[in-house]
Amino acid sequence: MPTTEESRAAAAGELRATGDHVYATMRIVLVCATGVLQLGLSLHPVLVQECRHRWLAVAAFASLACVTAACCGWVLRRRPLPGVLVAAGAAVVLAASFSAAVALGPERRFGPADWSFGLVGWHLLLLLLDRVRVLVTVLAAHLVASMGMFLSAGVPDRSAFGAAGAAAFAAVNVQLAVIVITRVLQQQTREAARAAGERDRMVTKVLTARQWEQHQHSAFAGQLGATLPLLAGLADGELDPRDPDTRRRCALAATQLRRLFAENDEVPDPLVHEVTACVDAAEWRGVDVSFAVSGAPVPVPPEVRRELTGPVIAALSAARSRARVSVLRTDQEVRVAVVADAAADVATAATGRVGVEYGVYGDYLRLEAGWRTSPG
C-alpha cells in the first residue's frame, strides 16, 4: 500500500501535469493566432507602406516568423518550451520590435502603420505563458519602451496622444485577458482534477473495504465450517469431552477463533497482538506461558501473519501445562517460535512464504516459523 507521502507526491504530480496540459493547449491556440495575425494582418503593411528602412522592417518580420516556427516543434508535441529557447526568443522578439519601430519612425508608433506593437505581445505570450510574472514584467517594459520611443519624436497633440493610448490599451487588454483566461482555466482544471482524484481515492477505499469485508466473511465462514463438525460431535455425544484428543481439538478451534478476532483489531504491532491473543487463549485454559518479543516492529502482510502464528496455535492448543513463545524481528527476517510440553504430533506444513521447523525433544515439542522480509 502506498504511504501518505507517496500519495501526496503522486497527487502533486497529477496537478502539475494538469497545469502543463492547460499551458500546452493554450500554446497551440497562441501559435495559431500568432501565425494568422502575422501573415494575415502584418504582412501587408510591411510590404506596402512606406518606411525609412524597409530592409530593417523585413528583417524584424522574418525574425518574428522564425521565433514562431521555432516554437512550433515543441508546441505541437505539447511539450514545455526549453528555457534557452524562451530566453533567446524573448530577446529576438524585443529586438525585432525595436527594429520595426526604428524602421517605421518613432512618430508613427501606435499608428495604423505600426504592425509590430500588438504582434510582439502575442509572441511574448507564446514564449512566456507559463511564467506569468516574467511575462507581465516584459510586457510592461515593452509598453514603456514603446511609449518612450513615441514621445521621443516630440510632444504629440491631444488627438495623437489619445489615439496612441487607445491603441496601446486595446492591445495590452487583449493580451492580459489571455493571461487571466489561462490562469482561470488552470485553476478550474486543477480543482476538477483534485475532485476527480479524491473521488477515485474514495472509490478505491470503498472497494478495498468491501474486499476486506468479503475476505473476513470467508475467513470466519471457513473457520466456523471447520469448527461445526466438532460442535456437532460434542452435541450428538459422538465425542467425549474428557478425551485428550477432543480437548486438544477444542483448544485448537478456540485459539484459532481468538486469533481470527484479533486480526481485525487496529493496533501498532499486529503480529505481536495476534500472538498475544493465542497466548491468552492458552492461559485461559491454565497453561503457564512465558512470552518474549525482541526487535522493532516489521510490516508483515496478513496472510503471512496467519502462517507465522499457525505453529503457535498448534503447539499451544496441545500444551499440557507449560509453554514458551518468542518473536524475533530483524530487518531481514521474522521468526516465531514456541516450545511446549506437548506429546501430540502437531507439525504444520511449510509454504512458499513461510518455512516451518519441527522437532520433539523428550516431553517437549518445538515449532518455529520464519519469514524473510525480502527474497534472497
C-alpha positions as CSV (number, residue, x, y, z in Angstrom):
1,M,0.0,0.0,0.0
2,P,1.4,3.5,-0.8
3,T,2.4,5.7,2.1
4,T,0.9,9.1,2.8
5,E,4.0,10.9,1.4
6,E,3.8,8.8,-1.8
7,S,0.1,9.6,-2.2
8,R,0.8,13.3,-1.7
9,A,3.7,13.3,-4.2
10,A,1.5,11.4,-6.7
11,A,-1.3,14.0,-6.3
12,A,1.1,16.9,-6.7
13,G,2.5,15.3,-9.9
14,E,-1.1,14.9,-11.2
15,L,-1.8,18.6,-10.5
16,R,1.5,19.7,-12.2
17,A,0.6,17.5,-15.2
18,T,-2.9,19.1,-15.3
19,G,-1.3,22.6,-15.3
20,D,1.1,21.6,-18.1
21,H,-1.9,20.3,-20.1
22,V,-3.6,23.7,-19.9
23,Y,-0.4,25.5,-21.0
24,A,0.1,23.1,-23.8
25,T,-3.4,23.6,-25.1
26,M,-3.3,27.4,-24.8
27,R,0.1,27.5,-26.6
28,I,-1.4,25.6,-29.5
29,V,-4.1,28.3,-29.7
30,L,-1.5,31.1,-29.4
31,V,0.8,29.7,-32.1
32,C,-2.1,29.5,-34.5
33,A,-3.3,33.0,-33.5
34,T,0.2,34.4,-33.8
35,G,0.7,32.9,-37.3
36,V,-2.6,34.2,-38.5
37,L,-2.0,37.7,-37.1
38,Q,1.5,37.9,-38.6
39,L,0.7,36.6,-42.0
40,G,-2.9,37.9,-42.3
41,L,-2.6,41.4,-40.7
42,S,1.1,42.3,-40.6
43,L,2.5,41.1,-43.9
44,H,0.6,43.7,-46.0
45,P,1.8,46.8,-44.0
46,V,5.4,45.5,-44.2
47,L,5.3,45.1,-48.0
48,V,3.1,48.1,-48.9
49,Q,3.5,51.0,-46.5
50,E,6.5,53.4,-46.8
51,C,9.1,53.3,-44.1
52,R,12.6,54.6,-43.5
53,H,14.4,51.3,-43.7
54,R,12.4,48.7,-45.4
55,W,15.1,46.0,-45.0
56,L,15.0,46.5,-41.3
57,A,11.3,46.0,-41.2
58,V,11.5,42.9,-43.3
59,A,14.3,41.5,-41.1
60,A,12.1,42.2,-38.0
61,F,9.2,40.5,-39.6
62,A,11.3,37.5,-40.6
63,S,12.8,37.2,-37.1
64,L,9.3,37.1,-35.5
65,A,8.3,34.4,-38.0
66,C,11.4,32.4,-37.2
67,V,10.5,32.6,-33.4
68,T,7.0,31.3,-34.1
69,A,8.4,28.5,-36.4
70,A,11.0,27.5,-33.7
71,C,8.3,27.2,-31.1
72,C,6.1,25.0,-33.3
73,G,8.3,21.9,-32.8
74,W,7.6,21.8,-29.0
75,V,4.1,23.3,-29.0
76,L,2.6,20.8,-31.5
77,R,4.1,18.0,-29.4
78,R,2.6,19.6,-26.3
79,R,5.9,19.9,-24.6
80,P,7.2,22.8,-22.5
81,L,9.4,25.2,-24.2
82,P,13.1,24.9,-23.2
83,G,14.5,27.7,-21.1
84,V,17.2,28.5,-23.7
85,L,14.5,28.9,-26.4
86,V,12.4,31.1,-24.2
87,A,15.3,33.4,-23.3
88,A,16.6,33.6,-26.8
89,G,13.2,34.0,-28.3
90,A,12.2,36.8,-26.0
91,A,15.4,38.7,-26.8
92,V,14.8,38.3,-30.5
93,V,11.2,39.4,-30.2
94,L,12.2,42.6,-28.3
95,A,15.0,43.3,-30.7
96,A,12.6,42.8,-33.7
97,S,10.1,45.2,-32.0
98,F,12.8,47.9,-31.6
99,S,14.0,47.4,-35.2
100,A,10.5,47.6,-36.6
101,A,9.9,50.8,-34.6
102,V,13.1,52.3,-35.9
103,A,12.3,51.3,-39.5
104,L,8.9,52.9,-39.2
105,G,9.8,56.0,-37.3
106,P,9.0,56.9,-33.7
107,E,6.3,59.4,-34.6
108,R,4.3,56.6,-36.2
109,R,4.4,54.3,-33.2
110,F,0.9,53.1,-32.2
111,G,-0.5,54.3,-35.5
112,P,-2.2,52.3,-38.3
113,A,1.2,51.5,-39.9
114,D,2.7,50.1,-36.6
115,W,2.3,46.4,-37.3
116,S,4.8,45.2,-34.7
117,F,3.5,46.5,-31.3
118,G,0.5,44.2,-30.9
119,L,2.2,41.3,-32.7
120,V,5.1,41.4,-30.4
121,G,2.8,41.0,-27.4
122,W,1.4,37.7,-28.9
123,H,4.9,36.4,-29.4
124,L,5.7,37.2,-25.8
125,L,2.5,35.4,-24.7
126,L,3.6,32.3,-26.7
127,L,7.0,32.3,-25.1
128,L,6.3,33.2,-21.5
129,L,2.7,32.0,-20.9
130,D,3.8,29.7,-18.0
131,R,6.0,32.4,-16.5
132,V,3.3,34.9,-15.6
133,R,5.4,37.3,-13.5
134,V,8.2,37.5,-16.1
135,L,5.6,37.9,-18.9
136,V,3.8,40.8,-17.2
137,T,7.2,42.4,-16.5
138,V,8.3,42.1,-20.1
139,L,5.0,43.3,-21.5
140,A,5.2,46.3,-19.2
141,A,8.8,47.0,-20.2
142,H,7.8,46.7,-23.8
143,L,4.9,49.1,-23.4
144,V,7.1,51.7,-21.5
145,A,9.8,51.4,-24.1
146,S,7.3,51.9,-27.0
147,M,5.8,54.9,-25.2
148,G,9.2,56.3,-24.7
149,M,10.1,56.0,-28.4
150,F,6.7,57.6,-29.3
151,L,7.4,60.6,-27.1
152,S,11.0,60.9,-28.3
153,A,9.7,62.2,-31.6
154,G,8.2,65.3,-29.8
155,V,5.2,66.1,-27.6
156,P,2.2,64.9,-29.6
157,D,-1.1,66.7,-29.7
158,R,-4.1,65.6,-27.8
159,S,-5.7,63.6,-30.6
160,A,-2.5,61.8,-31.4
161,F,-1.8,61.0,-27.8
162,G,-5.4,59.7,-27.3
163,A,-5.2,57.6,-30.4
164,A,-1.8,56.1,-29.2
165,G,-3.2,55.4,-25.8
166,A,-6.3,53.7,-27.2
167,A,-4.2,51.5,-29.5
168,A,-1.9,50.5,-26.6
169,F,-4.8,50.0,-24.2
170,A,-6.6,47.7,-26.7
171,A,-3.6,45.6,-27.5
172,V,-2.5,45.2,-23.8
173,N,-6.0,44.5,-22.6
174,V,-6.4,41.6,-25.1
175,Q,-3.1,40.1,-24.0
176,L,-3.8,40.5,-20.3
177,A,-7.2,38.8,-20.9
178,V,-5.4,35.8,-22.4
179,I,-3.3,35.6,-19.2
180,V,-6.3,35.8,-17.0
181,I,-8.2,33.2,-19.0
182,T,-5.3,30.8,-18.9
183,R,-5.0,31.2,-15.1
184,V,-8.7,30.7,-14.6
185,L,-8.7,27.6,-16.8
186,Q,-5.6,26.2,-15.0
187,Q,-7.3,26.7,-11.6
188,Q,-10.6,25.2,-12.7
189,T,-8.8,22.3,-14.3
190,R,-6.7,21.6,-11.2
191,E,-9.8,21.8,-9.0
192,A,-11.6,19.3,-11.3
193,A,-8.5,17.0,-11.3
194,R,-8.3,17.3,-7.5
195,A,-12.0,16.5,-7.1
196,A,-11.7,13.5,-9.6
197,G,-8.6,12.3,-7.7
198,E,-10.5,12.5,-4.4
199,R,-13.4,10.6,-5.9
200,D,-11.1,7.9,-7.2
201,R,-9.5,7.6,-3.8
202,M,-12.8,7.3,-2.1
203,V,-13.9,4.6,-4.7
204,T,-10.6,2.8,-4.0
205,K,-11.2,2.9,-0.3
206,V,-14.7,1.6,-0.7
207,L,-13.6,-1.3,-2.9
208,T,-10.8,-2.1,-0.5
209,A,-13.2,-2.1,2.4
210,R,-15.6,-4.4,0.5
211,Q,-12.8,-6.8,-0.4
212,W,-11.6,-6.8,3.2
213,E,-15.1,-7.5,4.4
214,Q,-15.6,-10.3,1.9
215,H,-12.3,-11.8,3.0
216,Q,-13.3,-11.6,6.6
217,H,-16.6,-13.2,5.9
218,S,-14.8,-16.0,4.0
219,A,-12.3,-16.4,6.8
220,F,-15.0,-16.6,9.5
221,A,-17.1,-18.9,7.4
222,G,-14.1,-21.2,6.8
223,Q,-13.2,-21.3,10.5
224,L,-16.7,-21.9,11.6
225,G,-17.1,-24.5,8.9
226,A,-14.1,-26.4,10.4
227,T,-15.5,-25.9,13.9
228,L,-19.1,-27.0,13.2
229,P,-18.2,-30.8,12.9
230,L,-16.5,-30.6,16.3
231,L,-19.5,-28.9,17.9
232,A,-21.9,-31.3,16.3
233,G,-19.9,-34.3,17.6
234,L,-20.0,-32.8,21.1
235,A,-23.7,-32.1,20.8
236,D,-24.5,-35.6,19.5
237,G,-22.4,-37.3,22.1
238,E,-20.1,-38.8,19.4
239,L,-17.1,-37.0,21.0
240,D,-16.2,-37.4,24.7
241,P,-15.2,-34.0,26.3
242,R,-12.9,-35.9,28.6
243,D,-10.9,-37.4,25.8
244,P,-7.5,-35.7,25.4
245,D,-7.8,-35.5,21.7
246,T,-11.2,-33.9,21.8
247,R,-10.0,-31.4,24.4
248,R,-7.0,-30.6,22.1
249,R,-9.3,-30.1,19.1
250,C,-11.5,-27.8,21.2
251,A,-8.5,-25.8,22.3
252,L,-7.2,-25.6,18.8
253,A,-10.6,-24.3,17.5
254,A,-10.8,-21.7,20.3
255,T,-7.3,-20.5,19.8
256,Q,-7.9,-20.1,16.0
257,L,-11.0,-18.1,16.6
258,R,-9.3,-15.9,19.1
259,R,-6.5,-15.2,16.7
260,L,-9.0,-14.5,13.9
261,F,-10.8,-12.0,16.1
262,A,-7.5,-10.3,16.9
263,E,-6.7,-9.9,13.2
264,N,-9.5,-7.3,12.9
265,D,-8.1,-5.0,15.6
266,E,-6.3,-1.8,14.7
267,V,-3.0,-1.9,16.6
268,P,0.5,-0.7,16.0
269,D,2.0,-4.2,16.1
270,P,-0.5,-6.7,14.6
271,L,1.8,-9.7,14.7
272,V,2.6,-9.4,18.4
273,H,-1.1,-8.6,19.0
274,E,-2.2,-11.9,17.3
275,V,0.4,-14.0,19.1
276,T,-0.7,-12.4,22.4
277,A,-4.3,-13.5,21.6
278,C,-3.1,-17.1,21.2
279,V,-1.2,-16.9,24.4
280,D,-4.2,-15.5,26.2
281,A,-6.3,-18.4,25.0
282,A,-3.8,-20.9,26.3
283,E,-3.5,-19.1,29.7
284,W,-7.3,-19.2,29.9
285,R,-7.0,-23.0,29.8
286,G,-4.5,-22.9,32.6
287,V,-1.3,-23.2,30.6
288,D,1.7,-21.3,32.1
289,V,3.1,-19.3,29.1
290,S,6.1,-17.1,29.0
291,F,6.2,-14.7,26.1
292,A,9.2,-12.7,24.8
293,V,9.5,-10.2,22.0
294,S,12.7,-8.8,20.5
295,G,13.3,-6.4,17.7
296,A,11.4,-3.5,16.3
297,P,8.0,-4.0,14.6
298,V,8.2,-5.1,11.0
299,P,5.4,-4.7,8.5
300,V,4.0,-8.3,7.9
301,P,1.2,-9.0,5.4
302,P,-2.0,-10.5,7.0
303,E,-1.7,-13.8,5.1
304,V,2.0,-14.2,6.3
305,R,0.9,-13.4,9.8
306,R,-1.6,-16.3,9.6
307,E,1.1,-18.7,8.6
308,L,3.5,-17.4,11.2
309,T,1.0,-17.9,14.0
310,G,0.0,-21.3,12.8
311,P,2.7,-23.2,14.7
312,V,1.9,-21.1,17.9
313,I,-1.8,-22.1,17.6
314,A,-0.9,-25.8,17.0
315,A,1.6,-26.0,19.9
316,L,-0.3,-24.0,22.5
317,S,-3.5,-26.0,21.8
318,A,-1.6,-29.2,22.5
319,A,0.3,-27.8,25.5
320,R,-0.5,-29.6,28.8
321,S,0.9,-27.1,31.4
322,R,3.8,-25.0,30.2
323,A,4.9,-23.2,27.1
324,R,7.4,-20.6,25.9
325,V,6.7,-18.3,23.0
326,S,9.2,-15.9,21.4
327,V,9.0,-13.5,18.5
328,L,12.2,-12.2,16.8
329,R,12.2,-9.4,14.3
330,T,15.2,-8.2,12.2
331,D,15.5,-6.2,9.0
332,Q,15.8,-9.4,7.1
333,E,13.7,-12.0,8.9
334,V,10.8,-12.5,11.2
335,R,10.7,-15.7,13.3
336,V,8.1,-17.0,15.7
337,A,9.0,-20.0,17.9
338,V,7.1,-22.0,20.6
339,V,8.3,-24.7,22.9
340,A,5.5,-26.6,24.8
341,D,5.2,-29.8,26.9
342,A,3.0,-31.4,24.2
343,A,3.4,-35.0,23.1
344,A,0.9,-34.8,20.2
345,D,2.1,-34.7,16.7
346,V,1.1,-31.1,15.6
347,A,3.7,-30.5,12.9
348,T,2.5,-27.9,10.4
349,A,3.5,-27.8,6.7
350,A,5.7,-25.1,5.3
351,T,4.6,-22.8,2.5
352,G,6.4,-20.9,-0.2
353,R,6.5,-17.8,2.0
354,V,6.9,-19.2,5.5
355,G,9.3,-22.0,6.5
356,V,8.4,-24.2,9.5
357,E,10.9,-26.2,11.6
358,Y,9.6,-29.0,13.8
359,G,11.2,-31.1,16.5
360,V,10.4,-33.3,19.5
361,Y,12.8,-33.3,22.4
362,G,11.7,-35.7,25.1
363,D,8.4,-34.4,26.5
364,Y,8.8,-31.1,24.8
365,L,7.6,-30.0,21.3
366,R,9.4,-27.2,19.4
367,L,7.9,-25.4,16.4
368,E,9.4,-22.4,14.7
369,A,8.2,-20.4,11.6
370,G,10.3,-18.0,9.7
371,W,9.6,-15.4,7.0
372,R,12.2,-13.4,5.2
373,T,11.2,-9.8,4.7
374,S,13.0,-9.6,1.4
375,P,13.7,-12.5,-1.0
376,G,17.2,-13.6,-1.5
